[in-house]
Amino acid sequence: MGVYQRDSRWMVYWHFNGKRHDKSFGRGDLGQAKAEKFDHAVRDALDQGLPVPDPEKVTASVMVPVPAAVQMENPVTAPVQGFNQVTGRVLGGMLLSELGSKYLSHMKASGRTEKHIRNIEHLVNHVFIPVLGDKPVDSLSYQENMIPFILHFQGVSSRTGKVRSQYTVNKYCDYLSFIFNFGIDNGFTSVNPLKIWKKPKVQPWDMKLTLDDAKKIMVNAEPHLKWAMEVCFNLGTRPGESELLSLKWEDIDFKASTVRIYASKTKTYRTVPINPEFLKRLEKEQAESKTGYVIEYMGRNLTTIRKAFKNACKRAGITYQTRMYDLRHLFATTLLRKGADLAAVSKMMGHSTVKMTADTYYHYMEGEKERAVNLLPALEVA
């Protein structure tokens, strides 16, 4: 579900009854404004279990957006009188909506992708505030507010009719906690009511994709997806806008045989060496490229390849659940199985610690302990 561009036209896609739907709203600022308004309307309807609204009715009143004049924020927030009996704090200060707005501005200034910012904006306005209420952040407590919040999202989703996964609940709490901590770090608020919450462990993703199955998918993939899969596997990039689809030719040093990858998730750069054979493939593709991006389609850069990957898996007869992200996992596990240094793989993956790499990937590598002990020489004397 989201807003994207196709041939300069602003589009909205959503899933309903297991099928994907797309709607065009034209080009330019007006098309973008209509698409964004309809996207919010669809999200609201699906969250509440209602039918998708008529796009013409939803966007009938949309006009060409006029940029608002930049105004200084009022440095003084008038306190709201009252007293919280549980926390012992005076009620007042910044509202959740205000803190959310400042956090979104911070995300944009930090270079996060537009898609990520739109997702956070949706969570703040259509998930967090409707459940918690637009209250002063310092009036919130774990017992009174956060426990009901968590229990609410552990229930059945009105959109899907299914119980939400613990992964989804953890994700909601993580994002909300990030916002609370941002408020504390910047002096806007003084409390994170989720501080004492302990994240429940979730079962790791069962990564079943093999090199042979990846090749089957590539055989059945459209040319742009086939190339994207090849790049993702050879460089270990995160798929999507965060890394793979943001990769530009200027990021590749053909003389040094390296690529410099910016990870918007961690706001860090990492340098990955390029295999000589794959470097030749990159040189060939660059000569035919029509944009500055490594991954392109019909002369433009892409913002998503999820649907193309899903269709290719279906055509290839892949019956288990897999994702484009599994190619990044395959990059790591293949290198480790072939004896690559764990620390080197960790750096190429962009992980903060070697322990993170070991914890994430070694459980995929059956027989590694047996292989390790077989490397020991005999310690015996005649």
N, C-alpha and C positions, 0 to 999 in steps of 0.2 A: 504494500500500500504506500503510495507516495506520488510526488510530482516529478516529472522528468521531461526532457526535450527530445523530439524526434523531427529531424529536418526543420529545425528552428520553431516547430510548433510545440506549444505547451500542452502536455498530456498528464492525465491522472490515471493510475491503475489501482485496482483493488481486487480482492478475492472474495467470492461469495458462492456458497454451495460447492466448493472445490474447484471452481472455474475462475480464470482470470478475466477481468474486464478492463478495457481501456477507453478513455474518452478524450477527444481533442478539444481544446479551447482557443485555438488560433495562435497567432504570433504576437510578439511585442509585449509591452508592459500590461496592456489590457488582458491579453491571453494569460499571462502569468498570474495576474490578480484573480481572474476567474478560476483558474486551475487551483490556486491555493485555497480559495474560499470553498470550492467544491470538495477538495481533499479533506478539509476540516469537517465539513458536513457529513461526508461518508464515514469518517472515523467516529464521529459522535453517534451516528445511526447504528453502526455495527457494534460499538461498545454497549449500546443500550438494547441491542437485539431488534432494532427497527428496520424497515425496508430502506433500501438506498433511495435517497430523494431524487426528484427530477432535476437534472443539471440546469435546465433552462430556467426553472423557477428560482433555484438557489442563486444563480449568477445574474438574474435579470437587473438587479440594482447596482451591479458593479460598474464603476466608472474608471477611467484611466487614472491610476494613482498619481498624486502630486506629492513630491518629497516634502516631508514636514521640516519646518525650520528647526535647526539645532538649538536646543535650549539647555541652559545650565540646570543641573539637578539641584533641588532645594537641599542644602546641607543639613537642615534641621528637620527632623521628623517629630511631629507633635505626639507625645505619648498618649496612649489610650489608658484611661484610669481603670484600675481594678487590681485584683490580687489573686494569684494562683495558690490555693491552699496546699497543693501537693508539692510544688517546687519552692514555694516561699518567695517567688519573685513578683515584682510589680509588673503588671501587664503593660505592654507598650512597645514601641520601637517598630522595626521594619516588618511589613507584612510578607507572607510567603510569596505572593505574586511579585512584590518589589524585589525581593532577594533573587527570585527566579529570573527576572528580567536582567539583573546585574550579572548573574552567572552566565546567561546566554551571551551577553556582550563580551564577557571574559573569554568564553569559548571561541567566539569569532576572532577576537584579537590574538588568541593563541594559535590560530591557523587550523582549527578543526574544520572538517568538510561541511558544506551546506547541508548535506543529508543528515549528518550527525546532529547538527544544530537544530534542524527541523524535528528530528526525533525527540530531542530533549525538550523542545518547546511544546510538543504534543503531550509529553508526559507531565510537564508542569501544569499546563492549562486544562488538560482533559483527563488526567489520571490522579495526580497528587492533590490539586486544589479541590476538585469535586468531592473527594473522600475526606480530606483533612479540614477543608474550609479555608478561606483566605484570612487566616488569623496571624497575629504577631508571632514571629518564630519563637521568641523567648517565652511565650506563654504555653508552648507545647511541651508535653512530658511523655516519657516512655510508657508509663502505665495508662494514662488517660487517652493518649492519642496514637502512639506508635503500635501498641499491641492490637487495638481495633483495626488499624490500617493494615497490619500484616495478616490478621485473621480474615479480613475482607478479601484480600487478594489470594489467599489460600483456598478460597471457595470456588464455585463454578463460574466460569466466564459467561456473561450474557450473550456474548458474540458467538462463541464456539459451542456453548453448551457442555463444555468439558472442564474438569478441574485444572487450574493452571499448574504448570510444572514448578517445582521448587526453584529451578533455574530462573524462571521469570520473576518469581517473588524476590529472589536474591538480587536480581538485576534492578528491580524497582527500588529496593532498599539501598543498594549501592549508590545509584544516581542521586537519591534523596539525601543520603549521607554526604556525598560530595558537595552538594549545594549547601548543606548546613556547615560543613567545615570551611567552605569558601567564605561564608558569612563571618565566621569566627576569625579566620586569618586576616580579613580586611576590616575588622572592627565594626561590622554592620550589626552583628548579633553576638550573643555570648554563650549559646548553648547548642549542642548537637544531641537532640533527644534520642538518637539512635546509637549513641556512643557505647552503651552497654549491650547492644544487640550482638549476638554471636551468629555469624552466618552458618547455616546448616550446610553440611557437605552434600554435594550432588554427585551422582554417578558420572564418571568421565564419559565423554563422547566415544562411542564404539566405532573406531575408525577401521572400516573394512576394505577400503579402496586399496587395490593392488596395482602394481605397475602394468600388468597385463590388462586389467580392467580399464585403467586410464587410457591405454592405447586403443581399446575398443571404443571408448567414448570419443576419442579424437577422430577415429575413422568415421564416426557418425556425426561429427560436429561441423557447424558452419565454419568457413575459413577464418573469420575473425576470432571465434571461440577456440578453434584449434591452435591458433597462434598464441592466444592468451594463456591457454593451458601450458603450452611449451615454455613461455616466459615464467609463469608462476612456479613451475616445477624446477626450472634451472636456476632461478634466483631466490627462491624461497620467500617470495613476497606475500603479504597479506592481500587477498583478493578484494575487489571493490575499490571505491574511490580513495580509501585511506592510503593505499600504496600502489597496487598494480595498475589501476586505471588512471592514476595521476603521474605515472612514470613517463618522463620525457627523454627525447634523444640526447638532450644536453646533459642529462644525468649520467650518461655513459662515457667513460674514458676509453676510447678504442685503443689508444697507444699503451695504456697501462693495463688493459684487459680487466677493468673494474667498473662497477656501477655504484653510484651513491644514492641510497634510498632514504627518503625522508619518511619517518613514521609519525603520522599526525596523532596516533593514539598515545605515543610516549613523548612526542615532541623532540625526537632525537634523530640524528643521521647515523647511518651505518654504511660501511663499504664492504661490498661482496665481490670476490674475484669471479671472473667469468671463464668457463670452460672454453678452450680454444675452438672446438667444433661449434659450440653455440655462438661464439663471437662471430664466426663466419655467417651464421644464420641472421644475426642482428645486422650485420653490414648489408646483407642482401635485402632485408626488410626495410632498412632505412633508405636505401636507394629508391624504393618504390613508394615510400610513405608520402602522404599528402598533407599531413599535419605535423605538429611538433611532438605528438604523443606516440609512444611505442605501440599502444593498443588503439586501433581506430576501426571505424566501420563506415564505409561509403563516404570517406573524406571528412569525418568528424570524430571527435573523441567520444567515449562512452561513459555512462554513469553507472551502468549495471549490466551484468552478463548472466544473472541468476537464471532467468527464464531460458536462455539459450542453452545453458548447461543442463538444466532439468530436462529439456526436450531431447538433448543428445543422449542423456542417460537412458531415457525411455526407448529411443531408437536402438540403442546398443543392447537392450535387454537386461540392464542392471536392475535387479529386483530389490536390493537392499538400499537403505537410505544413505545417501552420500552428498557431500557439498563440495563446492569449488575449493573451500578452505582445506579440504583433505589433501590437496596437492601440496600444500605447504607442509603438512604433517609428513607426507610421503617423501618430500625433499629431505627432511631431518632424519627420519628413520632409515632411509636408504643410505645416507652418508654414514650414520652410526653403525649400521649393520656391516658396512664395507670397511669399518675400522677407522673412520675419521675421528680426530681428536674432539672430545666432548666440548672443551672450551672454545675451539674454533667454530664448531657448529652453533654453539650458543651465541657467539658474536654475530654470525651470519644471520641468525634468526632475529637478532635485536632484543634478546631477553636481557633482563636486568641482572640476573645472576645465573651462574652455571647450574646451581641447584634447581632453578626453575626448569631448565631444559631437561635435567635428569628426571625430575619428578613427572614432567609432562610426557616424555617419550620412552623411557626405559620399560614401562609396563607393556608397551607394544612389541617389545623385542624378546619373544620367547626363545629360551635357550641361551641367553647371553651369559647367565651365571655358569652354565655348563661349559660354554665356550671359553670363558675366562679361566676356569680351573684347569682346563686341558692345556692351557698355555704354560703352566708351571713345569719347570724341568724336574727331573727326579733328584731327590736329595738322599743319596745312599752311598755307602762305601763298601768296598769288597771285603 
